[in-house]
Amino acid sequence: MDKGKTTSKKRKESDSPTQSPKSKRKLPTRSLAWNVFTRLEDDDSRCSCNYCGKTYSCNPATGGTTNLNAHMKKCKAYLDHVESGSQNVILTVGGT
Ligand SMILES: [Zn+2]
């Protein structure tokens, strides 16, 4: 009893090597400050610390994230968070 079902239409998709040259988009390295601060919705020239709630000016015209980085170094709530637990967080304050 041969079942005449030999219609195994297996389409051989030509597996052409889809090796497109990996062109990694260079995303602008966002400042670490943006892990800590959130821009205020009603005033995007200010942002608040996610950990202690303090607000700072983050207007690029007036120094940008400089004062944010400064705050990160002394924000008790943030430092506590960094020290307690997530040791994967690499603190690279400074640079620009
Ligand atoms: Zn803070």
PDB file of the backbone (N, CA, C, O) and the ligand in Angstrom, with CONECT records:
HET     ZN  A 101       1
ATOM      1  N   MET A   1       0.832  -1.208   0.000  1.00  0.00           N
ATOM      2  CA  MET A   1       0.000   0.000   0.000  1.00  0.00           C
ATOM      3  C   MET A   1       0.863   1.255   0.000  1.00  0.00           C
ATOM      4  O   MET A   1       1.250   1.835   1.014  1.00  0.00           O
ATOM      5  N   ASP A   2       1.103   1.581  -1.176  1.00  0.00           N
ATOM      6  CA  ASP A   2       1.894   2.803  -1.276  1.00  0.00           C
ATOM      7  C   ASP A   2       1.010   4.032  -1.302  1.00  0.00           C
ATOM      8  O   ASP A   2       0.140   4.182  -2.160  1.00  0.00           O
ATOM      9  N   LYS A   3       1.240   4.850  -0.402  1.00  0.00           N
ATOM     10  CA  LYS A   3       0.503   6.112  -0.429  1.00  0.00           C
ATOM     11  C   LYS A   3       1.144   7.020  -1.463  1.00  0.00           C
ATOM     12  O   LYS A   3       2.326   7.357  -1.399  1.00  0.00           O
ATOM     13  N   GLY A   4       0.339   7.384  -2.383  1.00  0.00           N
ATOM     14  CA  GLY A   4       0.892   8.204  -3.468  1.00  0.00           C
ATOM     15  C   GLY A   4       1.172   9.624  -3.042  1.00  0.00           C
ATOM     16  O   GLY A   4       1.047  10.584  -3.803  1.00  0.00           O
ATOM     17  N   LYS A   5       1.540   9.701  -1.840  1.00  0.00           N
ATOM     18  CA  LYS A   5       1.808  11.074  -1.391  1.00  0.00           C
ATOM     19  C   LYS A   5       3.301  11.324  -1.433  1.00  0.00           C
ATOM     20  O   LYS A   5       3.999  11.307  -0.419  1.00  0.00           O
ATOM     21  N   THR A   6       3.742  11.547  -2.605  1.00  0.00           N
ATOM     22  CA  THR A   6       5.168  11.835  -2.737  1.00  0.00           C
ATOM     23  C   THR A   6       5.361  13.269  -3.208  1.00  0.00           C
ATOM     24  O   THR A   6       6.269  13.613  -3.964  1.00  0.00           O
ATOM     25  N   THR A   7       4.476  14.042  -2.722  1.00  0.00           N
ATOM     26  CA  THR A   7       4.602  15.439  -3.141  1.00  0.00           C
ATOM     27  C   THR A   7       5.281  16.251  -2.044  1.00  0.00           C
ATOM     28  O   THR A   7       4.777  17.253  -1.536  1.00  0.00           O
ATOM     29  N   SER A   8       6.412  15.761  -1.737  1.00  0.00           N
ATOM     30  CA  SER A   8       7.157  16.506  -0.730  1.00  0.00           C
ATOM     31  C   SER A   8       7.859  17.686  -1.399  1.00  0.00           C
ATOM     32  O   SER A   8       9.014  17.630  -1.822  1.00  0.00           O
ATOM     33  N   LYS A   9       7.112  18.699  -1.455  1.00  0.00           N
ATOM     34  CA  LYS A   9       7.691  19.861  -2.149  1.00  0.00           C
ATOM     35  C   LYS A   9       8.551  20.662  -1.180  1.00  0.00           C
ATOM     36  O   LYS A   9       8.159  21.679  -0.609  1.00  0.00           O
ATOM     37  N   LYS A  10       9.690  20.147  -1.051  1.00  0.00           N
ATOM     38  CA  LYS A  10      10.582  20.902  -0.172  1.00  0.00           C
ATOM     39  C   LYS A  10      11.404  21.870  -0.987  1.00  0.00           C
ATOM     40  O   LYS A  10      12.360  21.517  -1.678  1.00  0.00           O
ATOM     41  N   ARG A  11      10.995  23.059  -0.871  1.00  0.00           N
ATOM     42  CA  ARG A  11      11.705  24.068  -1.649  1.00  0.00           C
ATOM     43  C   ARG A  11      13.067  24.327  -1.042  1.00  0.00           C
ATOM     44  O   ARG A  11      13.216  24.770   0.097  1.00  0.00           O
ATOM     45  N   LYS A  12      14.014  24.035  -1.840  1.00  0.00           N
ATOM     46  CA  LYS A  12      15.352  24.297  -1.314  1.00  0.00           C
ATOM     47  C   LYS A  12      15.677  25.768  -1.471  1.00  0.00           C
ATOM     48  O   LYS A  12      16.035  26.267  -2.538  1.00  0.00           O
ATOM     49  N   GLU A  13      15.532  26.404  -0.371  1.00  0.00           N
ATOM     50  CA  GLU A  13      15.885  27.815  -0.438  1.00  0.00           C
ATOM     51  C   GLU A  13      17.387  27.940  -0.537  1.00  0.00           C
ATOM     52  O   GLU A  13      18.148  27.541   0.345  1.00  0.00           O
ATOM     53  N   SER A  14      17.753  28.491  -1.611  1.00  0.00           N
ATOM     54  CA  SER A  14      19.193  28.627  -1.823  1.00  0.00           C
ATOM     55  C   SER A  14      19.799  29.413  -0.670  1.00  0.00           C
ATOM     56  O   SER A  14      19.687  30.633  -0.548  1.00  0.00           O
ATOM     57  N   ASP A  15      20.435  28.630   0.144  1.00  0.00           N
ATOM     58  CA  ASP A  15      21.005  29.308   1.310  1.00  0.00           C
ATOM     59  C   ASP A  15      22.295  30.026   0.938  1.00  0.00           C
ATOM     60  O   ASP A  15      23.417  29.594   1.202  1.00  0.00           O
ATOM     61  N   SER A  16      22.039  31.117   0.324  1.00  0.00           N
ATOM     62  CA  SER A  16      23.195  31.935  -0.014  1.00  0.00           C
ATOM     63  C   SER A  16      23.701  32.605   1.262  1.00  0.00           C
ATOM     64  O   SER A  16      22.946  33.085   2.108  1.00  0.00           O
ATOM     65  N   PRO A  17      24.951  32.604   1.336  1.00  0.00           N
ATOM     66  CA  PRO A  17      25.529  33.211   2.549  1.00  0.00           C
ATOM     67  C   PRO A  17      25.142  34.671   2.689  1.00  0.00           C
ATOM     68  O   PRO A  17      25.617  35.554   1.975  1.00  0.00           O
ATOM     69  N   THR A  18      24.261  34.873   3.640  1.00  0.00           N
ATOM     70  CA  THR A  18      23.825  36.263   3.825  1.00  0.00           C
ATOM     71  C   THR A  18      24.771  36.966   4.788  1.00  0.00           C
ATOM     72  O   THR A  18      24.402  37.390   5.883  1.00  0.00           O
ATOM     73  N   GLN A  19      25.937  37.061   4.347  1.00  0.00           N
ATOM     74  CA  GLN A  19      26.899  37.740   5.196  1.00  0.00           C
ATOM     75  C   GLN A  19      27.122  39.148   4.703  1.00  0.00           C
ATOM     76  O   GLN A  19      28.074  39.473   3.994  1.00  0.00           O
ATOM     77  N   SER A  20      26.211  39.929   5.114  1.00  0.00           N
ATOM     78  CA  SER A  20      26.377  41.332   4.766  1.00  0.00           C
ATOM     79  C   SER A  20      27.456  41.921   5.667  1.00  0.00           C
ATOM     80  O   SER A  20      27.544  41.622   6.858  1.00  0.00           O
ATOM     81  N   PRO A  21      28.227  42.725   5.080  1.00  0.00           N
ATOM     82  CA  PRO A  21      29.299  43.347   5.877  1.00  0.00           C
ATOM     83  C   PRO A  21      28.721  44.077   7.074  1.00  0.00           C
ATOM     84  O   PRO A  21      27.913  44.998   6.950  1.00  0.00           O
ATOM     85  N   LYS A  22      29.158  43.639   8.213  1.00  0.00           N
ATOM     86  CA  LYS A  22      28.596  44.243   9.419  1.00  0.00           C
ATOM     87  C   LYS A  22      29.043  45.695   9.545  1.00  0.00           C
ATOM     88  O   LYS A  22      30.168  46.016   9.926  1.00  0.00           O
ATOM     89  N   SER A  23      28.122  46.513   9.212  1.00  0.00           N
ATOM     90  CA  SER A  23      28.428  47.931   9.367  1.00  0.00           C
ATOM     91  C   SER A  23      27.809  48.410  10.671  1.00  0.00           C
ATOM     92  O   SER A  23      26.646  48.810  10.738  1.00  0.00           O
ATOM     93  N   LYS A  24      28.606  48.351  11.655  1.00  0.00           N
ATOM     94  CA  LYS A  24      28.090  48.760  12.956  1.00  0.00           C
ATOM     95  C   LYS A  24      27.864  50.254  12.987  1.00  0.00           C
ATOM     96  O   LYS A  24      28.755  51.074  12.766  1.00  0.00           O
ATOM     97  N   ARG A  25      26.634  50.544  13.270  1.00  0.00           N
ATOM     98  CA  ARG A  25      26.321  51.966  13.363  1.00  0.00           C
ATOM     99  C   ARG A  25      26.971  52.547  14.600  1.00  0.00           C
ATOM    100  O   ARG A  25      26.835  52.033  15.710  1.00  0.00           O
ATOM    101  N   LYS A  26      27.638  53.571  14.382  1.00  0.00           N
ATOM    102  CA  LYS A  26      28.287  54.188  15.531  1.00  0.00           C
ATOM    103  C   LYS A  26      27.279  55.044  16.274  1.00  0.00           C
ATOM    104  O   LYS A  26      26.986  56.179  15.897  1.00  0.00           O
ATOM    105  N   LEU A  27      26.768  54.466  17.326  1.00  0.00           N
ATOM    106  CA  LEU A  27      25.859  55.250  18.150  1.00  0.00           C
ATOM    107  C   LEU A  27      26.679  56.186  19.029  1.00  0.00           C
ATOM    108  O   LEU A  27      27.738  55.832  19.547  1.00  0.00           O
ATOM    109  N   PRO A  28      26.170  57.335  19.167  1.00  0.00           N
ATOM    110  CA  PRO A  28      26.875  58.253  20.061  1.00  0.00           C
ATOM    111  C   PRO A  28      26.888  57.699  21.471  1.00  0.00           C
ATOM    112  O   PRO A  28      25.842  57.421  22.057  1.00  0.00           O
ATOM    113  N   THR A  29      28.047  57.550  21.988  1.00  0.00           N
ATOM    114  CA  THR A  29      28.147  56.993  23.331  1.00  0.00           C
ATOM    115  C   THR A  29      27.469  57.925  24.316  1.00  0.00           C
ATOM    116  O   THR A  29      27.933  59.021  24.632  1.00  0.00           O
ATOM    117  N   ARG A  30      26.361  57.423  24.770  1.00  0.00           N
ATOM    118  CA  ARG A  30      25.606  58.250  25.687  1.00  0.00           C
ATOM    119  C   ARG A  30      26.321  58.305  27.023  1.00  0.00           C
ATOM    120  O   ARG A  30      26.923  57.339  27.492  1.00  0.00           O
ATOM    121  N   SER A  31      26.225  59.434  27.582  1.00  0.00           N
ATOM    122  CA  SER A  31      26.855  59.603  28.889  1.00  0.00           C
ATOM    123  C   SER A  31      26.192  58.701  29.903  1.00  0.00           C
ATOM    124  O   SER A  31      24.987  58.452  29.867  1.00  0.00           O
ATOM    125  N   LEU A  32      27.017  58.223  30.803  1.00  0.00           N
ATOM    126  CA  LEU A  32      26.507  57.368  31.866  1.00  0.00           C
ATOM    127  C   LEU A  32      25.483  58.113  32.705  1.00  0.00           C
ATOM    128  O   LEU A  32      24.656  57.514  33.392  1.00  0.00           O
ATOM    129  N   ALA A  33      25.559  59.388  32.632  1.00  0.00           N
ATOM    130  CA  ALA A  33      24.645  60.211  33.421  1.00  0.00           C
ATOM    131  C   ALA A  33      23.185  59.890  33.101  1.00  0.00           C
ATOM    132  O   ALA A  33      22.299  60.048  33.941  1.00  0.00           O
ATOM    133  N   TRP A  34      22.959  59.439  31.879  1.00  0.00           N
ATOM    134  CA  TRP A  34      21.575  59.184  31.481  1.00  0.00           C
ATOM    135  C   TRP A  34      21.040  57.885  32.048  1.00  0.00           C
ATOM    136  O   TRP A  34      19.856  57.581  31.903  1.00  0.00           O
ATOM    137  N   ASN A  35      21.905  57.117  32.692  1.00  0.00           N
ATOM    138  CA  ASN A  35      21.418  55.976  33.458  1.00  0.00           C
ATOM    139  C   ASN A  35      20.899  56.434  34.812  1.00  0.00           C
ATOM    140  O   ASN A  35      20.149  55.732  35.489  1.00  0.00           O
ATOM    141  N   VAL A  36      21.313  57.606  35.173  1.00  0.00           N
ATOM    142  CA  VAL A  36      21.009  58.099  36.513  1.00  0.00           C
ATOM    143  C   VAL A  36      19.971  59.201  36.469  1.00  0.00           C
ATOM    144  O   VAL A  36      19.148  59.349  37.372  1.00  0.00           O
ATOM    145  N   PHE A  37      20.030  59.962  35.406  1.00  0.00           N
ATOM    146  CA  PHE A  37      19.132  61.106  35.304  1.00  0.00           C
ATOM    147  C   PHE A  37      18.093  60.891  34.223  1.00  0.00           C
ATOM    148  O   PHE A  37      18.317  60.215  33.219  1.00  0.00           O
ATOM    149  N   THR A  38      16.965  61.489  34.472  1.00  0.00           N
ATOM    150  CA  THR A  38      15.905  61.460  33.470  1.00  0.00           C
ATOM    151  C   THR A  38      15.506  62.892  33.156  1.00  0.00           C
ATOM    152  O   THR A  38      15.279  63.719  34.039  1.00  0.00           O
ATOM    153  N   ARG A  39      15.433  63.136  31.892  1.00  0.00           N
ATOM    154  CA  ARG A  39      15.049  64.478  31.479  1.00  0.00           C
ATOM    155  C   ARG A  39      13.598  64.750  31.883  1.00  0.00           C
ATOM    156  O   ARG A  39      12.724  63.897  31.725  1.00  0.00           O
ATOM    157  N   LEU A  40      13.371  65.902  32.384  1.00  0.00           N
ATOM    158  CA  LEU A  40      12.007  66.253  32.765  1.00  0.00           C
ATOM    159  C   LEU A  40      11.159  66.425  31.508  1.00  0.00           C
ATOM    160  O   LEU A  40      11.598  66.960  30.490  1.00  0.00           O
ATOM    161  N   GLU A  41       9.950  65.954  31.630  1.00  0.00           N
ATOM    162  CA  GLU A  41       9.103  66.005  30.441  1.00  0.00           C
ATOM    163  C   GLU A  41       8.654  67.416  30.118  1.00  0.00           C
ATOM    164  O   GLU A  41       8.520  67.800  28.956  1.00  0.00           O
ATOM    165  N   ASP A  42       8.429  68.168  31.164  1.00  0.00           N
ATOM    166  CA  ASP A  42       7.909  69.508  30.913  1.00  0.00           C
ATOM    167  C   ASP A  42       9.011  70.548  30.780  1.00  0.00           C
ATOM    168  O   ASP A  42       8.755  71.721  30.507  1.00  0.00           O
ATOM    169  N   ASP A  43      10.236  70.094  30.978  1.00  0.00           N
ATOM    170  CA  ASP A  43      11.345  71.038  30.830  1.00  0.00           C
ATOM    171  C   ASP A  43      12.585  70.246  30.471  1.00  0.00           C
ATOM    172  O   ASP A  43      13.291  69.756  31.353  1.00  0.00           O
ATOM    173  N   ASP A  44      12.849  70.122  29.201  1.00  0.00           N
ATOM    174  CA  ASP A  44      13.922  69.218  28.792  1.00  0.00           C
ATOM    175  C   ASP A  44      15.301  69.837  28.938  1.00  0.00           C
ATOM    176  O   ASP A  44      16.294  69.266  28.486  1.00  0.00           O
ATOM    177  N   SER A  45      15.363  70.979  29.555  1.00  0.00           N
ATOM    178  CA  SER A  45      16.685  71.519  29.873  1.00  0.00           C
ATOM    179  C   SER A  45      17.052  71.174  31.314  1.00  0.00           C
ATOM    180  O   SER A  45      18.115  71.541  31.815  1.00  0.00           O
ATOM    181  N   ARG A  46      16.146  70.466  31.953  1.00  0.00           N
ATOM    182  CA  ARG A  46      16.423  70.015  33.313  1.00  0.00           C
ATOM    183  C   ARG A  46      16.202  68.507  33.392  1.00  0.00           C
ATOM    184  O   ARG A  46      15.452  67.924  32.610  1.00  0.00           O
ATOM    185  N   CYS A  47      16.867  67.909  34.345  1.00  0.00           N
ATOM    186  CA  CYS A  47      16.639  66.491  34.551  1.00  0.00           C
ATOM    187  C   CYS A  47      16.758  66.173  36.033  1.00  0.00           C
ATOM    188  O   CYS A  47      17.387  66.897  36.804  1.00  0.00           O
ATOM    189  N   SER A  48      16.143  65.087  36.393  1.00  0.00           N
ATOM    190  CA  SER A  48      16.117  64.738  37.807  1.00  0.00           C
ATOM    191  C   SER A  48      16.867  63.434  38.034  1.00  0.00           C
ATOM    192  O   SER A  48      16.869  62.540  37.188  1.00  0.00           O
ATOM    193  N   CYS A  49      17.491  63.348  39.176  1.00  0.00           N
ATOM    194  CA  CYS A  49      18.210  62.147  39.548  1.00  0.00           C
ATOM    195  C   CYS A  49      17.204  61.037  39.833  1.00  0.00           C
ATOM    196  O   CYS A  49      16.247  61.231  40.583  1.00  0.00           O
ATOM    197  N   ASN A  50      17.427  59.892  39.238  1.00  0.00           N
ATOM    198  CA  ASN A  50      16.503  58.774  39.440  1.00  0.00           C
ATOM    199  C   ASN A  50      16.568  58.245  40.861  1.00  0.00           C
ATOM    200  O   ASN A  50      15.658  57.554  41.319  1.00  0.00           O
ATOM    201  N   TYR A  51      17.619  58.562  41.536  1.00  0.00           N
ATOM    202  CA  TYR A  51      17.852  57.932  42.832  1.00  0.00           C
ATOM    203  C   TYR A  51      17.462  58.822  43.995  1.00  0.00           C
ATOM    204  O   TYR A  51      16.918  58.343  44.990  1.00  0.00           O
ATOM    205  N   CYS A  52      17.734  60.116  43.879  1.00  0.00           N
ATOM    206  CA  CYS A  52      17.406  60.991  44.999  1.00  0.00           C
ATOM    207  C   CYS A  52      16.393  62.056  44.609  1.00  0.00           C
ATOM    208  O   CYS A  52      15.832  62.732  45.471  1.00  0.00           O
ATOM    209  N   GLY A  53      16.165  62.200  43.337  1.00  0.00           N
ATOM    210  CA  GLY A  53      15.104  63.103  42.902  1.00  0.00           C
ATOM    211  C   GLY A  53      15.525  64.543  42.716  1.00  0.00           C
ATOM    212  O   GLY A  53      14.712  65.395  42.356  1.00  0.00           O
ATOM    213  N   LYS A  54      16.776  64.813  42.957  1.00  0.00           N
ATOM    214  CA  LYS A  54      17.236  66.186  42.753  1.00  0.00           C
ATOM    215  C   LYS A  54      17.213  66.536  41.279  1.00  0.00           C
ATOM    216  O   LYS A  54      17.478  65.706  40.409  1.00  0.00           O
ATOM    217  N   THR A  55      16.892  67.777  41.034  1.00  0.00           N
ATOM    218  CA  THR A  55      16.857  68.209  39.641  1.00  0.00           C
ATOM    219  C   THR A  55      18.047  69.111  39.352  1.00  0.00           C
ATOM    220  O   THR A  55      18.481  69.910  40.182  1.00  0.00           O
ATOM    221  N   TYR A  56      18.540  68.949  38.167  1.00  0.00           N
ATOM    222  CA  TYR A  56      19.684  69.735  37.738  1.00  0.00           C
ATOM    223  C   TYR A  56      19.444  70.232  36.337  1.00  0.00           C
ATOM    224  O   TYR A  56      18.660  69.674  35.568  1.00  0.00           O
ATOM    225  N   SER A  57      20.144  71.297  36.036  1.00  0.00           N
ATOM    226  CA  SER A  57      20.096  71.775  34.677  1.00  0.00           C
ATOM    227  C   SER A  57      20.972  70.892  33.810  1.00  0.00           C
ATOM    228  O   SER A  57      22.117  70.609  34.162  1.00  0.00           O
ATOM    229  N   CYS A  58      20.451  70.467  32.702  1.00  0.00           N
ATOM    230  CA  CYS A  58      21.267  69.658  31.798  1.00  0.00           C
ATOM    231  C   CYS A  58      21.221  70.255  30.407  1.00  0.00           C
ATOM    232  O   CYS A  58      21.256  69.554  29.396  1.00  0.00           O
ATOM    233  N   ASN A  59      21.143  71.545  30.393  1.00  0.00           N
ATOM    234  CA  ASN A  59      21.137  72.249  29.127  1.00  0.00           C
ATOM    235  C   ASN A  59      22.535  72.214  28.516  1.00  0.00           C
ATOM    236  O   ASN A  59      23.499  72.662  29.136  1.00  0.00           O
ATOM    237  N   PRO A  60      22.642  71.691  27.320  1.00  0.00           N
ATOM    238  CA  PRO A  60      23.958  71.595  26.676  1.00  0.00           C
ATOM    239  C   PRO A  60      24.651  72.942  26.598  1.00  0.00           C
ATOM    240  O   PRO A  60      25.880  73.016  26.588  1.00  0.00           O
ATOM    241  N   ALA A  61      23.880  73.985  26.544  1.00  0.00           N
ATOM    242  CA  ALA A  61      24.474  75.315  26.428  1.00  0.00           C
ATOM    243  C   ALA A  61      25.147  75.731  27.722  1.00  0.00           C
ATOM    244  O   ALA A  61      26.034  76.584  27.736  1.00  0.00           O
ATOM    245  N   THR A  62      24.713  75.117  28.802  1.00  0.00           N
ATOM    246  CA  THR A  62      25.276  75.519  30.091  1.00  0.00           C
ATOM    247  C   THR A  62      26.029  74.374  30.751  1.00  0.00           C
ATOM    248  O   THR A  62      25.922  74.146  31.956  1.00  0.00           O
ATOM    249  N   GLY A  63      26.785  73.668  29.941  1.00  0.00           N
ATOM    250  CA  GLY A  63      27.636  72.658  30.553  1.00  0.00           C
ATOM    251  C   GLY A  63      27.157  71.236  30.341  1.00  0.00           C
ATOM    252  O   GLY A  63      27.910  70.284  30.546  1.00  0.00           O
ATOM    253  N   GLY A  64      25.915  71.090  29.933  1.00  0.00           N
ATOM    254  CA  GLY A  64      25.442  69.742  29.630  1.00  0.00           C
ATOM    255  C   GLY A  64      25.417  68.850  30.846  1.00  0.00           C
ATOM    256  O   GLY A  64      24.787  69.159  31.857  1.00  0.00           O
ATOM    257  N   THR A  65      26.115  67.736  30.730  1.00  0.00           N
ATOM    258  CA  THR A  65      26.034  66.721  31.782  1.00  0.00           C
ATOM    259  C   THR A  65      27.141  66.876  32.814  1.00  0.00           C
ATOM    260  O   THR A  65      27.361  65.990  33.640  1.00  0.00           O
ATOM    261  N   THR A  66      27.821  67.985  32.764  1.00  0.00           N
ATOM    262  CA  THR A  66      28.939  68.157  33.693  1.00  0.00           C
ATOM    263  C   THR A  66      28.464  68.088  35.135  1.00  0.00           C
ATOM    264  O   THR A  66      29.018  67.360  35.959  1.00  0.00           O
ATOM    265  N   ASN A  67      27.425  68.863  35.418  1.00  0.00           N
ATOM    266  CA  ASN A  67      26.966  68.857  36.808  1.00  0.00           C
ATOM    267  C   ASN A  67      26.272  67.556  37.157  1.00  0.00           C
ATOM    268  O   ASN A  67      26.173  67.184  38.327  1.00  0.00           O
ATOM    269  N   LEU A  68      25.796  66.874  36.145  1.00  0.00           N
ATOM    270  CA  LEU A  68      25.198  65.568  36.413  1.00  0.00           C
ATOM    271  C   LEU A  68      26.279  64.590  36.850  1.00  0.00           C
ATOM    272  O   LEU A  68      26.113  63.845  37.816  1.00  0.00           O
ATOM    273  N   ASN A  69      27.379  64.608  36.126  1.00  0.00           N
ATOM    274  CA  ASN A  69      28.492  63.729  36.499  1.00  0.00           C
ATOM    275  C   ASN A  69      28.993  64.069  37.895  1.00  0.00           C
ATOM    276  O   ASN A  69      29.345  63.189  38.680  1.00  0.00           O
ATOM    277  N   ALA A  70      29.016  65.344  38.182  1.00  0.00           N
ATOM    278  CA  ALA A  70      29.473  65.764  39.506  1.00  0.00           C
ATOM    279  C   ALA A  70      28.530  65.232  40.571  1.00  0.00           C
ATOM    280  O   ALA A  70      28.962  64.797  41.639  1.00  0.00           O
ATOM    281  N   HIS A  71      27.267  65.271  40.278  1.00  0.00           N
ATOM    282  CA  HIS A  71      26.295  64.787  41.248  1.00  0.00           C
ATOM    283  C   HIS A  71      26.430  63.279  41.449  1.00  0.00           C
ATOM    284  O   HIS A  71      26.294  62.778  42.565  1.00  0.00           O
ATOM    285  N   MET A  72      26.692  62.575  40.378  1.00  0.00           N
ATOM    286  CA  MET A  72      26.805  61.115  40.468  1.00  0.00           C
ATOM    287  C   MET A  72      27.903  60.699  41.428  1.00  0.00           C
ATOM    288  O   MET A  72      27.847  59.632  42.039  1.00  0.00           O
ATOM    289  N   LYS A  73      28.890  61.551  41.548  1.00  0.00           N
ATOM    290  CA  LYS A  73      30.018  61.206  42.423  1.00  0.00           C
ATOM    291  C   LYS A  73      29.669  61.372  43.882  1.00  0.00           C
ATOM    292  O   LYS A  73      30.328  60.817  44.761  1.00  0.00           O
ATOM    293  N   LYS A  74      28.630  62.138  44.132  1.00  0.00           N
ATOM    294  CA  LYS A  74      28.332  62.410  45.539  1.00  0.00           C
ATOM    295  C   LYS A  74      26.902  62.052  45.919  1.00  0.00           C
ATOM    296  O   LYS A  74      26.495  62.231  47.067  1.00  0.00           O
ATOM    297  N   CYS A  75      26.143  61.548  44.956  1.00  0.00           N
ATOM    298  CA  CYS A  75      24.775  61.184  45.277  1.00  0.00           C
ATOM    299  C   CYS A  75      24.777  59.914  46.120  1.00  0.00           C
ATOM    300  O   CYS A  75      25.134  58.832  45.653  1.00  0.00           O
ATOM    301  N   LYS A  76      24.371  60.078  47.366  1.00  0.00           N
ATOM    302  CA  LYS A  76      24.414  58.945  48.297  1.00  0.00           C
ATOM    303  C   LYS A  76      23.524  57.804  47.789  1.00  0.00           C
ATOM    304  O   LYS A  76      23.926  56.640  47.784  1.00  0.00           O
ATOM    305  N   ALA A  77      22.344  58.151  47.376  1.00  0.00           N
ATOM    306  CA  ALA A  77      21.395  57.127  46.952  1.00  0.00           C
ATOM    307  C   ALA A  77      21.949  56.343  45.767  1.00  0.00           C
ATOM    308  O   ALA A  77      21.810  55.122  45.697  1.00  0.00           O
ATOM    309  N   TYR A  78      22.564  57.040  44.861  1.00  0.00           N
ATOM    310  CA  TYR A  78      23.096  56.383  43.682  1.00  0.00           C
ATOM    311  C   TYR A  78      24.309  55.525  44.036  1.00  0.00           C
ATOM    312  O   TYR A  78      24.428  54.379  43.602  1.00  0.00           O
ATOM    313  N   LEU A  79      25.199  56.102  44.828  1.00  0.00           N
ATOM    314  CA  LEU A  79      26.402  55.366  45.201  1.00  0.00           C
ATOM    315  C   LEU A  79      26.041  54.120  46.001  1.00  0.00           C
ATOM    316  O   LEU A  79      26.657  53.066  45.846  1.00  0.00           O
ATOM    317  N   ASP A  80      25.047  54.256  46.848  1.00  0.00           N
ATOM    318  CA  ASP A  80      24.593  53.090  47.601  1.00  0.00           C
ATOM    319  C   ASP A  80      24.119  52.006  46.655  1.00  0.00           C
ATOM    320  O   ASP A  80      24.403  50.822  46.835  1.00  0.00           O
ATOM    321  N   HIS A  81      23.399  52.438  45.657  1.00  0.00           N
ATOM    322  CA  HIS A  81      22.880  51.482  44.686  1.00  0.00           C
ATOM    323  C   HIS A  81      24.007  50.789  43.937  1.00  0.00           C
ATOM    324  O   HIS A  81      23.955  49.585  43.684  1.00  0.00           O
ATOM    325  N   VAL A  82      25.004  51.547  43.593  1.00  0.00           N
ATOM    326  CA  VAL A  82      26.127  50.986  42.842  1.00  0.00           C
ATOM    327  C   VAL A  82      26.904  50.003  43.705  1.00  0.00           C
ATOM    328  O   VAL A  82      27.273  48.915  43.263  1.00  0.00           O
ATOM    329  N   GLU A  83      27.139  50.407  44.931  1.00  0.00           N
ATOM    330  CA  GLU A  83      27.957  49.569  45.803  1.00  0.00           C
ATOM    331  C   GLU A  83      27.220  48.311  46.223  1.00  0.00           C
ATOM    332  O   GLU A  83      27.812  47.237  46.331  1.00  0.00           O
ATOM    333  N   SER A  84      25.936  48.453  46.455  1.00  0.00           N
ATOM    334  CA  SER A  84      25.165  47.307  46.926  1.00  0.00           C
ATOM    335  C   SER A  84      24.612  46.543  45.741  1.00  0.00           C
ATOM    336  O   SER A  84      23.542  46.864  45.224  1.00  0.00           O
ATOM    337  N   GLY A  85      25.333  45.552  45.325  1.00  0.00           N
ATOM    338  CA  GLY A  85      24.762  44.693  44.300  1.00  0.00           C
ATOM    339  C   GLY A  85      25.431  44.779  42.963  1.00  0.00           C
ATOM    340  O   GLY A  85      26.444  44.126  42.716  1.00  0.00           O
ATOM    341  N   SER A  86      24.871  45.579  42.108  1.00  0.00           N
ATOM    342  CA  SER A  86      25.317  45.558  40.720  1.00  0.00           C
ATOM    343  C   SER A  86      26.767  45.993  40.615  1.00  0.00           C
ATOM    344  O   SER A  86      27.091  47.177  40.514  1.00  0.00           O
ATOM    345  N   GLN A  87      27.605  45.005  40.641  1.00  0.00           N
ATOM    346  CA  GLN A  87      29.025  45.310  40.521  1.00  0.00           C
ATOM    347  C   GLN A  87      29.449  45.386  39.066  1.00  0.00           C
ATOM    348  O   GLN A  87      30.602  45.659  38.732  1.00  0.00           O
ATOM    349  N   ASN A  88      28.485  45.136  38.235  1.00  0.00           N
ATOM    350  CA  ASN A  88      28.811  45.180  36.819  1.00  0.00           C
ATOM    351  C   ASN A  88      28.855  46.610  36.297  1.00  0.00           C
ATOM    352  O   ASN A  88      29.375  46.904  35.221  1.00  0.00           O
ATOM    353  N   VAL A  89      28.295  47.456  37.097  1.00  0.00           N
ATOM    354  CA  VAL A  89      28.276  48.841  36.672  1.00  0.00           C
ATOM    355  C   VAL A  89      29.688  49.393  36.685  1.00  0.00           C
ATOM    356  O   VAL A  89      30.361  49.429  37.716  1.00  0.00           O
ATOM    357  N   ILE A  90      30.095  49.801  35.560  1.00  0.00           N
ATOM    358  CA  ILE A  90      31.440  50.352  35.470  1.00  0.00           C
ATOM    359  C   ILE A  90      31.349  51.871  35.553  1.00  0.00           C
ATOM    360  O   ILE A  90      30.761  52.543  34.706  1.00  0.00           O
ATOM    361  N   LEU A  91      31.938  52.352  36.574  1.00  0.00           N
ATOM    362  CA  LEU A  91      31.891  53.792  36.766  1.00  0.00           C
ATOM    363  C   LEU A  91      32.993  54.447  35.968  1.00  0.00           C
ATOM    364  O   LEU A  91      34.174  54.348  36.302  1.00  0.00           O
ATOM    365  N   THR A  92      32.602  55.089  34.951  1.00  0.00           N
ATOM    366  CA  THR A  92      33.588  55.812  34.172  1.00  0.00           C
ATOM    367  C   THR A  92      33.185  57.272  34.139  1.00  0.00           C
ATOM    368  O   THR A  92      32.807  57.818  33.103  1.00  0.00           O
ATOM    369  N   VAL A  93      33.276  57.862  35.266  1.00  0.00           N
ATOM    370  CA  VAL A  93      32.932  59.277  35.341  1.00  0.00           C
ATOM    371  C   VAL A  93      34.122  60.090  34.880  1.00  0.00           C
ATOM    372  O   VAL A  93      35.274  59.817  35.219  1.00  0.00           O
ATOM    373  N   GLY A  94      33.813  61.052  34.132  1.00  0.00           N
ATOM    374  CA  GLY A  94      34.894  61.877  33.614  1.00  0.00           C
ATOM    375  C   GLY A  94      35.044  61.642  32.122  1.00  0.00           C
ATOM    376  O   GLY A  94      34.274  60.899  31.513  1.00  0.00           O
ATOM    377  N   GLY A  95      35.997  62.253  31.572  1.00  0.00           N
ATOM    378  CA  GLY A  95      36.194  62.077  30.142  1.00  0.00           C
ATOM    379  C   GLY A  95      35.975  63.387  29.426  1.00  0.00           C
ATOM    380  O   GLY A  95      36.893  64.179  29.209  1.00  0.00           O
ATOM    381  N   THR A  96      34.741  63.580  29.073  1.00  0.00           N
ATOM    382  CA  THR A  96      34.455  64.841  28.390  1.00  0.00           C
ATOM    383  C   THR A  96      34.330  65.953  29.402  1.00  0.00           C
ATOM    384  O   THR A  96      34.089  67.102  29.030  1.00  0.00           O
TER     385      THR A  96
HETATM  386 ZN    ZN A 101      21.006  61.828  43.162  1.00  0.00          ZN2+
END
